[in-house]
Amino acid sequence: MDRDECRLWSRFGSDRTRRRYVVSHSYAEAGLYGSGLPLQRPAPAVGGRAAARIAARAEARRRRAAERPDALARLLPRALVVAVLAGGTGAYVTGGKAVQLSVDGQVRTLHTYAGDVGELLRRQGVRVGDHDIVAPGRHAELHDGDSVAVRYGRPVSLTLDGRPKRLWTTARTVDEALGRLGVRADGAYVSTSRSEPIGRRGLDLNVRTERQLTFLVDGKERTVQTNAATIAEAVRDAGIRLSGEDTTSAAPDSFPRDGQTISVMRIRGREETREQPIPYEVVRREDPRLFQGTTAVDSRGRNGVRRVTYAYRTINGVRQKPEPIAEELVREPVQEIVRVGTKRLPESVDGADHLNWQALGKCEAGGRPNAVDSSGTYGGLYQFDRRTWHALGGSGRPQDAPAKEQTYRAKRLYIQRGATPWPVCGRKLYR
């Protein structure tokens, strides 16, 4: 296009006027004036060499169009395409939506053809998961002028007053997260700065809220506010001094709970060591050589000895039960071995069964098989001395043997010596 054509084009003014000129000129080139088709307003008249040149070109085109009857068929779509393109620009501009998108507080204004919120996010490359918040919802229809907000969820491993839990939050700072979780932050211990940002990977957070404790110490009550992690730390915060064996009613390393009452125990005490016997064990073994009910001790048992140390304490002035705190074995116990008879006793002794042995036993010992005289020399129903008893086949002490065995041994003694062993009561045998 030369300078004259540029000047001519600039005279048309707006794009709309230029589009009309293109369409009109296309019709003119096809020789369609007067054909009955709708025409655009003709371009304004111009003079000079430019006008002559344009007229010459138009004449040449008319001649070519006359020589080619299909010019209309081919040129009409061309003109229509120009018209459609000219009108389509406005359609593109007016068919979209202006929306505002906020992603974790970053706000931008967009022009979009998305039909709903989910499509908008996909087109913008914004990925959301189960713990993220989208407002309005992902399936909400999108209109011109709408605002869409996305808040990403962040995992928080929160230990609150000693109790661990894992949570998700859309808060972007520790302080905001505490507020959303309903944690009382006034006077609380927080393991990190409250202005600390929470990244997409989350945060480990330890929080101890302020709690009220009541101490019973030295007969008085003392109430304190604390965010201590242990009872021992709370005691120090309260200015309470522990010495020696002093302790608290709650374990010193336990977590203090709100409203808890804790007693401070003042402990005073001493230690004392005592020796105590360890009883020996009796081992009983059957012996077929001894009569039933008869026992014989083969080896005497001996008690052992242990040395025990006791702690004697007073707690807040009250004496406590002695508590063993140490033990030492001084001597081990020795077993006692006892033989138990299994041999059956004879039922009678010829020449002595007809006598009144019951009367003799009543006279000698009042009818008591375990009777012992005042000197300790004679024992049993018939007051045997130990030497005589053993000579008759008895074992141990006569007073420890069954009454039936004692009577049997007495009958044997009578066969050997008559009634002389019982000089006072012997006559009772004949009544």
Stockholm file with secondary structure:
# STOCKHOLM 1.0

chainA/1-431         MDRDECRLWSRFGSDRTRRRYVVSHSYAEAGLYGSGLPLQRPAPAVGGRAAARIAARAEARRRRAAERPDALARLLPRALVVAVLAGGTGAYVTGGKAVQLSVDGQVRTLHTYAGDVGELLRRQGVRVGDHDIVAPGRHAELHDGDSVAVRYGRPVSLTLDGRPKRLWTTARTVDEALGRLGVRADGAYVSTSRSEPIGRRGLDLNVRTERQLTFLVDGKERTVQTNAATIAEAVRDAGIRLSGEDTTSAAPDSFPRDGQTISVMRIRGREETREQPIPYEVVRREDPRLFQGTTAVDSRGRNGVRRVTYAYRTINGVRQKPEPIAEELVREPVQEIVRVGTKRLPESVDGADHLNWQALGKCEAGGRPNAVDSSGTYGGLYQFDRRTWHALGGSGRPQDAPAKEQTYRAKRLYIQRGATPWPVCGRKLYR
#=GR chainA/1-431 SS CCHHHHHHHHTTCSHHHHHHHHHHHHHHHHTCTTSSSCCCCCCCCCCHHHHHHHHHHHHHHHHHHHHCTTHHHHHHHHHHHHHHHHHHHHHHHHHSEEEEEEETTEEEEEEECCSBHHHHHHHTTCCCCTTCEEESCTTCBCCTTCEEEEECCEEEEEEETTEEEEEEECCSBHHHHHHHHTCCCTTCEESSCTTCBCCTTCEEEEEECCEEEEEEETTEEEEEEECCSSHHHHHHHTTCCCCTTCEESSCTTSCCCTTCEEEEECEEEEEEEEEEEECCCEEEEEEEEEETTCEEEEECCBCEEEEEEEEEEEETTEECCCEEEEEEEEECCBCEEEEEEEECCCSCCTTTTTSCHHHHHHHHHTTCTTCBCTTSSEETTTTEEHHHHHHTTCCSCGGGSCHHHHHHHHHHHHHHHTTTTSTTTGGGGGC
#=GC SS_cons         CCHHHHHHHHTTCSHHHHHHHHHHHHHHHHTCTTSSSCCCCCCCCCCHHHHHHHHHHHHHHHHHHHHCTTHHHHHHHHHHHHHHHHHHHHHHHHHSEEEEEEETTEEEEEEECCSBHHHHHHHTTCCCCTTCEEESCTTCBCCTTCEEEEECCEEEEEEETTEEEEEEECCSBHHHHHHHHTCCCTTCEESSCTTCBCCTTCEEEEEECCEEEEEEETTEEEEEEECCSSHHHHHHHTTCCCCTTCEESSCTTSCCCTTCEEEEECEEEEEEEEEEEECCCEEEEEEEEEETTCEEEEECCBCEEEEEEEEEEEETTEECCCEEEEEEEEECCBCEEEEEEEECCCSCCTTTTTSCHHHHHHHHHTTCTTCBCTTSSEETTTTEEHHHHHHTTCCSCGGGSCHHHHHHHHHHHHHHHTTTTSTTTGGGGGC
//
